[in-house]
């Protein structure tokens, strides 16, 4: 499997959001879904940004504040077991809000409930995704 590149690339136009903290009810253990926990999200949305660089108009780019608000609202509603599913839902939410953009994401669980482990676990995904099946 090829790793998703989250870092900026030379010559690549993108909107980058790093360290978005989201409180969500996601986890295999029942208390994770009941009580919720913190997740951290990094996103790279490939999008033309040069037009806004010249015009200084928000209408010529993607509004990352809208993106953040949409993902925060989704986090308050979601209930699922796996990071993989949560990442899928994030990609679909971005596609609904902005269309089928090339997106790379890394979603991390900030405190995985594993005895003796104090690090983070995460998942990397990329899109755009095909339309959801009816």
C-alpha positions as CSV (number, residue, x, y, z in Angstrom):
1,X,0.0,0.0,0.0
2,X,1.3,3.4,-0.9
3,X,1.5,6.0,1.9
4,X,-0.5,9.2,1.6
5,X,1.7,12.2,1.4
6,X,0.5,14.8,3.9
7,X,3.4,17.1,3.6
8,X,3.3,20.0,1.1
9,X,4.9,19.2,-2.3
10,X,6.9,21.6,-4.5
11,X,4.6,23.1,-7.1
12,X,1.5,21.7,-5.6
13,X,-1.4,24.0,-4.9
14,X,-3.3,23.0,-1.8
15,X,-5.2,24.1,1.3
16,X,-3.6,22.5,4.3
17,X,-5.4,22.1,7.7
18,X,-3.2,20.6,10.5
19,X,-4.1,19.7,14.0
20,X,-7.9,20.0,13.8
21,X,-9.1,18.6,17.1
22,X,-12.5,16.9,17.0
23,X,-14.5,15.3,19.9
24,X,-16.3,12.2,18.5
25,X,-17.9,9.0,19.6
26,X,-15.8,6.5,17.7
27,X,-14.2,3.3,19.0
28,X,-14.5,-0.4,19.2
29,X,-15.0,-0.4,23.0
30,X,-18.5,0.6,24.1
31,X,-17.3,3.4,26.5
32,X,-15.5,5.1,23.6
33,X,-18.7,5.4,21.6
34,X,-20.7,6.4,24.7
35,X,-18.3,8.9,26.3
36,X,-16.4,10.1,23.2
37,X,-12.8,11.1,22.9
38,X,-10.4,13.5,21.1
39,X,-9.2,12.9,17.6
40,X,-6.8,15.0,15.6
41,X,-7.1,15.5,11.8
42,X,-4.6,16.7,9.2
43,X,-6.0,17.5,5.7
44,X,-4.4,18.5,2.4
45,X,-7.0,19.5,-0.2
46,X,-5.6,20.0,-3.7
47,X,-7.2,23.1,-5.0
48,X,-6.2,26.0,-7.2
49,X,-5.2,28.8,-4.8
50,X,-3.3,31.1,-7.3
51,X,-6.5,33.0,-8.3
52,X,-7.2,34.0,-4.7
53,X,-3.6,34.9,-4.3
54,X,-4.0,37.5,-7.1
55,X,-7.5,38.7,-6.4
56,X,-7.6,38.5,-2.6
57,X,-11.2,37.2,-2.9
58,X,-12.5,34.3,-0.8
59,X,-14.8,33.4,-3.6
60,X,-11.7,32.4,-5.7
61,X,-10.7,29.7,-3.2
62,X,-12.1,27.1,-0.7
63,X,-13.3,28.5,2.6
64,X,-11.4,26.5,5.1
65,X,-13.4,27.9,8.0
66,X,-16.5,26.4,6.4
67,X,-14.7,23.1,6.1
68,X,-13.7,23.2,9.7
69,X,-17.3,24.0,10.8
70,X,-18.7,21.1,8.7
71,X,-16.3,18.6,10.1
72,X,-16.9,19.8,13.7
73,X,-20.6,19.4,13.2
74,X,-20.1,15.9,11.7
75,X,-17.9,14.9,14.7
76,X,-20.7,15.8,17.1
77,X,-23.1,13.5,15.3
78,X,-21.0,10.4,14.3
79,X,-21.2,7.1,16.1
80,X,-19.1,4.3,14.7
81,X,-16.4,1.7,15.7
82,X,-13.4,2.2,13.5
83,X,-11.1,5.0,12.5
84,X,-11.3,3.6,9.0
85,X,-15.0,4.3,8.8
86,X,-14.7,7.7,10.4
87,X,-12.0,8.7,7.8
88,X,-14.4,7.4,5.1
89,X,-17.2,9.6,6.4
90,X,-14.8,12.6,6.6
91,X,-13.9,12.2,2.9
92,X,-17.5,11.9,1.9
93,X,-18.4,15.0,3.9
94,X,-15.7,17.0,2.2
95,X,-16.9,15.7,-1.2
96,X,-20.5,16.8,-0.3
97,X,-19.3,20.3,0.7
98,X,-16.7,21.0,-2.0
99,X,-17.1,18.4,-4.7
100,X,-14.7,15.6,-5.7
101,X,-11.4,17.3,-4.8
102,X,-8.2,15.3,-4.4
103,X,-7.8,15.0,-0.6
104,X,-5.3,13.4,1.7
105,X,-6.0,13.0,5.4
106,X,-4.5,11.6,8.5
107,X,-6.9,10.9,11.4
108,X,-5.4,10.2,14.8
109,X,-7.0,8.9,18.0
110,X,-5.2,11.1,20.7
111,X,-5.4,8.5,23.5
112,X,-6.0,5.0,22.4
113,X,-7.2,2.8,25.3
114,X,-4.4,0.3,25.2
115,X,-2.7,-0.5,28.5
116,X,0.9,0.7,28.6
117,X,0.6,2.8,25.5
118,X,0.6,6.6,25.6
119,X,1.1,7.4,21.9
120,X,-1.4,8.0,19.1
121,X,-2.8,5.7,16.5
122,X,-4.2,6.8,13.2
123,X,-5.3,6.1,9.7
124,X,-4.3,7.7,6.3
125,X,-6.7,7.9,3.5
126,X,-7.1,9.8,0.2
127,X,-9.9,10.7,-2.1
128,X,-12.0,11.7,-4.0
129,X,-14.3,8.8,-3.4
130,X,-16.8,7.4,-5.8
131,X,-20.4,8.4,-5.1
132,X,-22.1,6.5,-2.3
133,X,-24.3,3.5,-3.2
134,X,-28.0,4.1,-2.8
